[in-house]
Structure formats: C-alpha cells, structure tokens
Amino acid sequence: MSQRINTNKLESVWYGPPPEAAPTLVFLHEGLGCVSLWKDFPEKLANKTACGALVFSRLGYGKSASCELPRALDFMHHEALTELPEILSQYKIRKCILVGHSDGASIALIHAADNPSECLLGIVNEAPHVFCEQLTTESIEKVKELYLSGNLRERLQKHHGANVDCAFHGWADVWLHPDFSAWNIEECLPKIRVPQLIVQGNDDEYGTSAQIEAIVRQSGNSVETCFLDNCGHSPHRDQEIQTLESMSKFIRNLFV
C-alpha cells in the first residue's frame, strides 16, 4: 500500500487490525532502513500483541518518493515534528506505540517530547541515540568506505532501488558532518510522559550504554531496559526471539 504525504508517495505496509479496532505499532526505521529491511518482524510483533502495525519508508528510502540532499542537520526534528504527525493523521491512527530503531528511535523520542497527547501510549526503542558519540562516527566512516569501494551499495540497492544514494548519503553525510558532533536531544527527555522500553545490544557498534543511561536518568516517565548479549545494533535481527518477547511483554502491559 502507499499513501501521499504532502503530495509525496510514501511506501507502507499494514499488518493486523485497523486503527479503529486496536492500537497501532508505528515502526520508525534506522538510517539505512526501509519497509523491506524490517522483514517480517513487524508482523510477528503485531501478532503477539494483537495490535495493528504500520511500517513505512521515510522519504528518500525504499520505494517512497525521493528527497533533496544534503539533508539538514536537524532532519530528525523535521521527521518527528512535521512528517510523523502528518502520517499519523493520514492513516487515521487513534492510539499508537512508536517502535523506533537507531535514527528512528531518536525520531520517536523527539516526537514524544513534543506530543504528550492521548494518542501516544508508549515507546519501544532499539539502539537509540540522544547525542553523537565518537564510536558512532568511526563506525559510519567504515561503512562509508564499504559503500564507496565494496558491495554495500549493491546490497542496499535491492531494498532502496533508485533511492540508494539518497538513502545512504542522507544518513552518512549528516552524521559525519563536523557540526553534527554537537547534536544532542537530551533536553527532550524530561518532556516524555509515556512509558518506554529500550532494547540494546551489548555489542552495538554504533553506540554505548551511555545513551541508555542518559534516557533512563532524564526521562519524565518510567524506562525499562533490556540488554542483550551477542547482539549488535539490530536486536530484532541479532536476537529476534528475545527481542520479540521483551517488546511484546512491555506492549501488553500498557493495556493492563
């Protein structure tokens, strides 16, 4: 399925009950993600929680419309405060839980801080970022080398098609911009009034536990954490069973 957001085509899929019948899990993908890269994880989580699930590719990703480069350094604020509210409105979502991964998790946190409405029930985040770490930029520099001289571009093109360069450079060039080293969204955390779950791999190559500690310490509501061994930046891929169990338990408890 697809939708138009401000005249732009948005690639999306829906699993489970419609928004008038149950709360909706809204999936926000990582910096190189899109609908197809989530694979069947959203459908599995929807089935385990009896929720609907909206999975979409942000502009410039997957089969959605392209976008102009370079992205602004505050693009995550734009996604959280302008694009996401429009998407929730277009899909007529009444009650939702945001499920964010990496950049998508940061977008979820920014959105929650600015939208303390009854629509948002909670946040589930994988590997969130609230400030820029040296580990993150060093890992992205290595990925950029693979993109320019290895087979990463070819692998990503299977998911992003004509958007592949837009998707990659729209992500990497922002994180590697000298001014982005000062990026920090900790000021958003005290404004978040809904419960959170954070799932973090102990071997995450893009962020340390300092990110999670900051969220736990400063958020305006409860924060549960799930740290997973033998797990990198993508718990839903590296430790799917444990991630599904942790997320589904948290989500079901929101309705008790």
C-alpha positions in Angstrom: 0.0 0.0 0.0 1.1 3.6 -0.3 -0.1 7.0 0.9 0.6 10.6 -0.1 2.1 12.8 2.4 2.2 16.4 1.3 1.9 15.2 -2.3 4.9 12.8 -1.9 4.4 9.0 -2.3 5.0 7.1 0.9 5.7 3.3 0.8 3.9 1.5 3.5 2.5 -1.9 4.7 -0.1 -2.6 7.3 -0.4 -5.7 9.4 -3.2 -6.7 11.8 -6.3 -4.9 12.8 -7.2 -1.4 11.5 -6.7 1.7 13.7 -10.3 1.8 14.8 -10.1 -1.7 16.2 -6.8 -1.8 18.2 -3.8 0.4 19.0 -1.2 0.7 16.2 2.5 -0.1 16.4 4.2 2.6 14.2 7.7 1.4 13.1 10.4 4.0 12.5 13.4 2.6 10.7 17.1 3.2 11.1 19.3 5.4 9.0 19.7 2.9 6.2 16.4 1.1 6.7 13.1 0.9 4.9 10.0 -1.3 4.8 11.7 -4.4 3.3 14.6 -4.3 5.7 12.3 -4.8 8.7 11.4 -8.2 7.0 8.7 -10.0 9.0 9.5 -8.6 12.4 6.6 -6.0 12.5 4.1 -8.7 11.5 5.3 -11.0 14.3 5.2 -8.3 16.9 1.7 -7.3 15.7 0.5 -10.9 16.0 2.0 -11.3 19.5 0.3 -8.1 20.8 -3.0 -8.1 18.9 -2.1 -4.6 17.7 -2.1 -3.2 14.2 1.3 -2.3 12.7 2.2 0.5 10.3 5.5 0.1 8.6 6.7 2.9 6.2 9.8 4.1 4.4 10.7 7.7 5.1 11.1 10.0 2.1 14.3 9.1 0.3 14.2 5.5 1.3 12.8 2.3 -0.1 10.0 2.8 -2.6 8.9 6.2 -1.2 9.5 9.4 -3.1 13.0 10.8 -3.1 14.1 13.9 -1.2 16.6 16.6 -1.7 20.2 16.3 -0.5 22.0 17.3 1.6 19.6 16.7 4.4 19.5 19.4 7.1 21.4 18.6 10.3 18.1 18.8 12.2 16.3 16.4 9.8 15.3 14.1 12.7 13.3 17.0 14.3 11.6 17.6 10.9 10.7 13.9 10.7 9.4 13.9 14.3 7.5 17.1 14.4 6.3 17.6 10.8 6.3 14.4 8.8 5.2 11.9 11.5 2.2 13.8 12.8 1.0 14.1 9.2 1.5 10.3 8.7 -0.5 9.5 11.8 -3.3 11.8 10.6 -3.4 10.4 7.1 -3.6 6.8 8.3 -6.3 7.8 10.9 -4.3 6.3 13.8 -6.1 6.8 17.1 -3.8 5.1 19.7 -0.2 4.2 18.9 3.0 2.8 20.3 6.2 4.1 18.5 8.7 1.4 17.7 11.9 3.1 16.7 15.3 1.8 15.6 18.5 3.9 15.8 17.7 7.2 14.0 14.0 6.1 14.1 14.3 5.8 17.9 15.7 9.3 18.1 12.7 10.5 16.0 10.4 8.7 18.4 11.9 10.4 21.4 11.7 13.9 19.8 8.1 13.3 18.8 7.1 12.1 22.2 8.6 15.1 23.9 6.5 17.4 21.7 3.3 15.4 21.5 2.1 14.5 25.0 -1.3 13.6 23.6 -3.6 10.8 24.5 -2.8 9.2 21.1 0.7 8.0 22.3 0.6 5.1 24.7 4.3 4.3 24.9 7.7 4.0 23.1 9.7 0.9 22.2 13.2 1.8 21.1 16.1 -0.2 19.8 19.6 1.2 20.0 18.5 4.9 20.4 20.8 7.9 20.1 20.4 11.1 22.1 23.9 12.5 21.4 26.7 12.0 19.0 29.5 9.6 20.1 32.9 9.1 18.6 32.2 5.4 18.3 29.2 6.2 16.1 31.1 8.4 13.6 34.0 6.0 13.5 31.7 3.1 12.6 29.9 5.2 10.0 33.2 6.1 8.4 34.0 2.4 8.0 30.5 1.8 6.5 31.1 4.7 4.0 34.3 3.0 2.8 32.4 -0.2 2.2 29.7 1.8 0.3 32.2 3.5 -1.9 34.6 0.6 -2.6 32.8 -2.6 -1.5 29.5 -4.3 -2.3 27.3 -2.5 0.2 25.8 -0.2 -2.4 24.7 -3.2 -4.4 23.2 -4.9 -1.4 21.3 -1.8 -0.3 20.1 -1.1 -3.9 18.0 -4.3 -3.6 15.9 -2.5 -1.0 16.1 1.2 -1.9 16.3 1.0 -5.7 16.7 4.4 -7.3 16.8 5.9 -3.7 20.0 4.1 -2.8 22.4 7.0 -3.0 19.8 9.3 -1.4 19.3 6.9 1.5 23.0 6.4 2.1 24.3 9.9 1.8 21.2 11.4 3.5 22.3 9.4 6.6 26.1 9.2 6.5 26.8 12.7 5.4 24.8 14.2 8.2 26.4 12.0 10.9 29.9 12.7 9.5 29.3 16.5 9.2 31.7 18.3 11.6 28.9 20.4 13.1 26.8 17.3 13.9 29.2 16.3 16.6 27.3 18.8 18.8 23.9 17.1 18.1 22.1 16.4 21.4 18.4 15.8 22.2 18.7 15.2 25.9 16.6 18.3 26.5 13.6 16.3 25.1 13.8 13.6 27.6 12.1 15.2 30.7 9.2 16.1 28.5 8.4 12.5 27.6 5.4 11.4 29.7 4.8 7.9 28.4 6.5 4.6 29.5 9.5 3.4 27.5 11.3 0.2 26.7 14.8 0.3 25.4 16.4 -2.8 23.8 20.1 -2.6 23.4 22.8 -4.9 22.2 25.8 -5.2 24.4 28.0 -5.4 21.2 26.4 -2.3 19.5 29.0 -0.9 17.1 27.1 2.4 16.8 26.5 3.5 20.4 27.4 2.8 24.0 25.3 2.2 27.1 25.8 5.9 27.9 22.9 6.6 25.5 20.6 4.4 27.5 21.8 5.7 30.9 21.0 9.2 29.8 17.5 8.3 28.8 16.8 6.4 32.0 18.2 9.2 34.1 16.4 12.1 32.5 13.0 10.8 31.1 9.8 12.1 32.5 8.2 8.6 32.9 9.4 5.0 33.6 12.0 3.4 31.3 12.5 -0.3 31.2 15.8 -1.7 29.7 16.7 -4.9 28.0 20.4 -5.5 27.4 21.2 -8.5 25.1 24.4 -10.4 24.8 25.8 -11.5 21.4 23.8 -8.6 19.9 24.9 -5.6 17.8 23.0 -2.6 16.6 19.9 -4.5 15.4 18.4 -6.6 18.2 15.3 -7.5 16.1 17.7 -9.3 13.7 20.5 -10.4 16.0 18.3 -11.7 18.9 14.8 -11.9 17.4 13.2 -14.3 19.9 14.4 -12.3 23.0 13.6 -9.0 21.4 10.0 -10.1 20.4 9.4 -11.4 23.9 10.7 -8.3 25.6 8.8 -5.9 23.3 5.5 -7.9 23.4 5.5 -8.1 27.2 6.1 -4.4 27.5 3.4 -3.6 25.0 0.8 -5.9 26.5 1.4 -4.3 29.9 0.5 -0.9 28.5 -3.1 -2.2 28.3 -3.4 -3.6 31.8 
